[in-house]
Amino acid sequence: MRIGLISTSRVPSRTANSIELMKVCQALKDLGHTINLWLPDRDPETDWEDLLPRYGIHSQIPITRIPMSSLLHGYDFSVRAVFAARRWNSDLLYVWPYQAAAAASILGLPTVLELHDEPPAPHGHRLLRAFLKGKGAARVLPTTEALKKRAEELAGFTFEEGFAILSPNGVDLNKYSHFPAPEIVRGRIGWKEEFTVGYTGQLYDGRGLSLLLELANMNPDVQFVWAGGEPDTKAEWQNRIDEAGVDNTILLGFVPNADLPEIQAACDVLVMPYERKIAVSSGGDTSRYASPMKAFEYLAAGRVILSSDLPVVREVLNERNAVLLPPEDIDAWDKALNRIRADVEQQQVLAHQAKQDSQQYSWLEREKRALAGLELTRQNDGKSI
């Protein structure tokens, strides 16, 4: 198929939504589709020598940039992008902005909408309904079951089977296939040989970093490694760590996505200490609907996972593949960490199950599921692809 993708994510960027966008584009290319991505023109020209490792992808993505006025909240860009994708003879539009989804569906263009969070009220709610009522609405891809149910509430009806395909974020499984034991990986990259706890991701509010700092202070014989974060945020946390007198925490700062697997594989335990409210790059709270990419990467790494026990996290993690703990409860986290350190057999059981469960979450399989049956549906409607 010729698939026109429309997004307002910044490229280049280090945000999760930008990485997810590039992973989807790469997977669609790998499946043999012809793609083109329309983005706002606010960012510099792409330097693929930098972008390929940054996003952990292996081929260039065709990108067309279109002007977007900050005063028009993405409406001008979305309409222009929809018409540009139609002129490009897209068989299918694959979009993230609700404005683009509504415009394309009203025009009758077959459209798939990615859902990563509840649309903002009231305009986002109206745009979602406009998309669903339009003739072009082909499919929605909610990242979590909780988000699917919320979208149905906003729509006022239950989606037909096959219309909403649950599409959590994914992982490049091939990049996690050949890692030896953590201590061997640590030796290879020059880390100290100590029991190691790793966190990878942004350093936003709600990620449980204060708990991690306290946990490091309580366990001076454990090495803690944080990978991620912008330079200013990293500097702020480094100051806090220094002021607390904690000397067993290493802040690596931003790590290109291509290098993350080795960092994660060098850890004995990987943590997601989310608080009850989780901030994202836009500043909102995503605790009800989050589908964190690190969850799938942690599974694929085949390491013990300690995670906050949030309802949305349980859509991926459970007691068989992770240790689920009360958010913000430092005593529970400390006890769990020390139980795991002392129980090598349990480490192996959890790590093995995590690795097994990761097999269902590849980006390639995600996009296969996302598009499965759409060709048949359109042929039945007399619109052969």
N, C-alpha and C positions, 0 to 999 in steps of 0.2 A: 504494500500500500504506500501511497504518498501521504505522509502524516505531517501536518502543520502544527507545530507546538507554539503556544503563546504563554509567556510568563512575564511578571514584573520583577522577578528576582534579579539581584545585582550579579553580574558576571564580569570580572572576577569578584569573588567574595569568599569569606570563610564561614558564612552562616550555614546552618543545616539545610535550610530550604534551597540554597544555591547548590549545595552538594547533591541533594536529592534530585534536583532538576537535571544535573549533568549525568547522574547515574541512570536516570530514566532514558535520557537521550541516547546514551551509549548502548543500553540494553535494546532499545528499539532498532538501532543500527545493526547490532549483532544478530537480531532476528531477521535481518534482510530487508527491512523497510527503508524507503527513501524518506529522509526527514529534512525539515528546515525549522529553525527556531527563531521566533520573533521576540525581540527584547527592546526595552526603552534605550534611547541613545545617550543616556546620562553617564555611562561608564567609558573608560578608555578602550582603545582597540585591544583585541585579545592577543596575547603573546602565548602561543600554544606550547612553546618550550617550557614556560612556567606553569601553564594551566593543566597540562596532562598529569604531572605528578601531584599538583595541588588537589585535583579532584579524583585522582586515582583512576583515570580513564586512559584508554590506549589509542584513541583516534580523535581527530578534530571534528567538532560539531559545526555544521553550517549555520551561521547566525546572520540574521538581518536585523539591523537596529532602526527603530522608528522614533521620531520625536514624541515626547510626552510632557505635557504641561503640568507643573506641580499644582496649579490652581484648579485643574479639572479632575483630580483624583483618579486618574487612570482611564477615564471614559474615552478621551480622545485617542489615546494609544490603543486601547482595546478595539475600538471600532476600526481604526486604520489597520491594525494587525489582522483582524478578521477578513477585511476586504483584500488585503495583500495575500493572505493565505488562500482565499478563493481564486484570485488571479493566478496563483501558483498552481492551481488545479489540485488542491488537496482532496484526497478521498475522505480524509477524516481529520477533524480538528481535535487536538489534545491540549486542554487548557487548564490553567490555574486561576486566573482572575475571574471573579463572578461577572464582571462587566463583559468580558469577552464571551463567556459561556452564554449569557443571556442574548447578546447580539447575534451570535452564530446560530443559536437555536431558533430565534425568531425568524432568521433568514432561511431556516430549513436546512442548514448545513449540518451533516452528521457530526456530533460533538461529544467528546468524553471530558468529564470534569473531575479533576483531582480535588478531594476534600481532605484538608489537613487540620482544620479547626472550624468551629462554628462561625458562619458569616456574621459580620458585625451588624447589629441592629441600628436603625431599621432598614437601611438601604440594602445591606447584604442579604437580608431575609427576602426582600422584594426581588432582588436579582436572581436568587436561587429559585424562587417560584416562577419567575419569567422563563428561566432556562428549562425548568421541568414542564411548563405548559407549552413551550415551543415545539415545533415539528422536528427540530434537529436533535433533541435530547436523546443520545444513544446509550449513555451509561454514566454512572457516577462511581467514583473510586474512593470511598471513605477509608482512612487509614486504621480506624478502630471500629469495633461493634458499637461502642458508646456514641461515636460520631454518626454512624449510620442511623441509629435510633433517633438522635437529635434532628437529623436532616428530615427524617420521616415526620417528626412532630411539626417541623416548620412547614413541610409540604402539605400536611393535613391528610396524608394517605400513606399506606404501606407500599413500599416499592415492590414491583413484580419480581419474581425470581429471575435472576440473570441480569437485571438492570443495575443493581448495586453489587459490585464485587469488592469484598473486603480486601484491601490492598495496603497492609502494613509496610513500613519501610523495609529495606533489605540489606544484603551484604554480598560482596564479591567473594564467593566461597573459594575460588581458585587461589586467592591470595593468602588463605589460611590453611592450606593443605599439607604443608611440609615443615611444620615447626617442631623441633625437639622439645625436651623438658625445659621449664623456665630457667633453671640454673645454667643450662648450656647457652640459651639465648642471651642471658645476662653477661656471660663471659664473652660472647661474640661482640656485644656492643659496648663493653667496657664498664658495666655497672658493678657495684660491690656485690659480693655473694652474701646476700641477706634475704630473709623472707620478705617478699615485696608485694605491696598493695598498690594497684594502679587505678587512676581515674583519667578518662579521656573525654574531652568535650569542652564547651565554653565555660567561662567562669561567671556566668550570670547569677543573679539572685535566685534562690530557691533550689540550687543544685546541691545543697548540703555541704558546702565547703567548710563552714565553721565547724560542723560535726567532724569532718575529716581532719581538720587542724587539731581539734581536741583529742581525737582518736590517736593521732601521731604523738601527741604529748603524753598520752597514757601508755603508749607502747614504744619506748625509745629503742628497742632492739629490732623494730620492724622498719623497713625502708618504704616510704610513701613517694609515689611519683605521680605528678599531675601533668598531663599533656593537653595543651589547648589554651585558648585565651588570647586576647589582643594585648599588645605591649603595655598599655597603660593599666589595664586590669591586672595583668601579671605583676606589674611593679607594686600595685596596691597590696596584693596578697603577699608578695615577698616581704614587704614592710611589716605586715601583720605577723607573718611567721617569724621574722627576725625579732620583733618586739616581744613575742611570746617565748623566745629562747628555744624554739624547736629547731633542731639541726638534722632531723631525719626525714625531711620533706624536700624533694627536688621538683622545681617548676621548670618544665621544658619549654613552655610557651607553645606557639602554633607549630604543629607537626603536619606536613603534607599528608593528605589522605593515603597516598601510596606507601608511606612509611609507618602508618598507624599499626598495621598487623604485627610487625616485629616488636613494637613498644608493648602492645597488649600481651603478646606471647611471652615477653620477658617477666611477666607478673605471675605470682602464685594466685592472687585474688584480684578480681576486678569489681569495682564498686559503682553503684548508682544510688547515692544517698539523698534522693530527692526529698524536698520538704513538701508540705501540703499545698503550697502554691509554687508553681514553676514558671519563671520568666523565660521569654524567648527574645530574639533580636529586636522585635517590634515593641517589647515591653509588656505584652499581655501575659495572662495566666493560662498555661496549656495543660494544667494538671488533670483535667477531665478527659482530654482527648489525645494526649501525647503518644507518639509512636517513635521513641528515640532510636536513632540509628545505632547508638552504642549498645543497645540491648542485643541486637542481632550480631554485631561485631563481637561482643563478649561471648555469645554462644558459640560463634564460629571459632573463636580462639581456643575453645576447649579448656577454659580455666574456671575456677570456682567464682561464682557471682554472688555478691552480697547486694541486695537491693531493698529500697523502701517498698513497703507493701501498700501500693495504691491500686484501686480497682482496675485502672486502665493498664497498669503494668502486668496484672494477672492475665491479660489476654495473650501474653507471650511467655511470661515466667511463671513457674509454679514450684512447689516444694521438691519436685523431682530434679529440676535443673538449676535451682538457685536456692539461696537462703533469703527468705523474705522477712523484713524486720520493720518494726514501727518507725515511722518517720520521726526524726529529731530526738530519738531516745538513745542517748549516748551510752547508757549502761547496757542496753540490749545489744547495741552494735559491738561494744567492747567484748562482751561475753561471747557473742557469736564468732568474732574474729579469733579469739583465743581457743574456742572449741575446735574450729576448723584447723588452726595451726597444730593442735595436738592430735588430730585424727586424720592420719594420712589416707586411710581407707575411704573415709567419707569424702575427702578431697577428690580422690580418683573416681568415685561413683558420680559425684555431681559434675565433674569436668567431662566425663564420658557422656553423660546424658545431655549436657549442654551441646556438645559437639554433634550428637545425633540429631537433636531438635533443630539445629541450625540449618539442616539440609533443605528444609521447606521454605527458606527465606531468601533465596538468591534473587538478585535484581532481574535476571533473565526470566526466571519462572514467574516472578511478579508480573512482568509485562506480557508474558504469554497468557496468564489468567485475565489480565486487564482487557485484552483484545479478543479473547476466545469467543467465537460465535458471531462477532460483528459482521464479518464478511457474509456469512450465511443469512443473517437477518436482513442485510441490505439487498442481497440477491432476491430474497423472498418479496421484498418491497419493490422489486423491479429496478433497483439501483445497483447494477453490477459493478464490482470493483475491478 
